[in-house]
């Protein structure tokens, strides 16, 4: 037992000596430099990469947020085995996106990368002709680490497209294609070798048109009934001022309620839309109906009955025809847009 403690110490020292003498010495020859990410670096020659996109789903159309959810596949074909688009390509017009799976392979001399993404695409909703509007949805991607002098995307329109299982309730597909554009940023992102960053941007453009006849009556029935009540009021003699006033009052409530519903479902646009045209025309005919009602009743109380009836008929006819013609014209333009 008296030798157990020295033997343990000797055993530990032996292990430490073996460990220190078996480890390789640290030298510059064994040191590997970490990979450095260089944004916008130029390569010796431009590389052309074929890309394609295949749309599988479109959902959650949200005009207020100006967004739409999309799920799609993207593939790249290149002769360079060192090019990894899944690491350098991003979807640019979305606040968030997710890559669900990735597959790589080689066919002949080409290296193929296939990935599936889902994203909330930010799109410029155009509701000028709502509910007969036509929307252009753009899904854009670009290689953020290489400029257009290094990587140029070539669209594969032969195999790009939309899944035959995709169903767009209330919409019809007008066009779908992929394209490449040179996108210039107004910055060099801190790279002094560039004045401004220019990248090769690949995009899928999906153009759809709404089937809006049913939506039109659902959204605008209040305005149409309000206009109808104002027109009916012109067929009542000015002496029946209470009946005429009740019709106009009902038109006012219908218009205000319908406007509240419209404002909750459509974004505010800086341009004059079909919705604005119907609202403005309805408010104007209500204003004129109130004015004519007051004017004709005032003439009737002054025992100028003939003039009161004449003004009511002429102005009523002109306003009714003008209201219906104006709305019909704007609807015609929207449907044929």
Secondary structure, 3 states (H helix, E strand, C coil): CCCHHHHHHHHHHHHHHHHHHHCCCCCCCCCCCCCCCCCCECCCCCEEEEEEEEEEEEEEEECCCCEEEEEEEEEEEECCCCCCHHHHEEECCEEEEEEEEEEEEEECCEEEEEEEEEEEEECCCCCCCCCCCEEEEEEEEEECCECCCCEEEEECCCCCEECCCCCCCCEEEEEEEEEEEEEECCCCCCCCCCCCCEEEEEEEEEEEEECCHHHHHHHHHHHHHHHHHHHHHCCCCCCCHHHHHHHHHHHHHHHHHHHHHHHHHCCCCCCCCHHHHHHHHHHHHHHHHHHHHHHHHHHHHCCCHHHHHHHHHHHHHHHHHHHHHHHHHHHHHHHCC
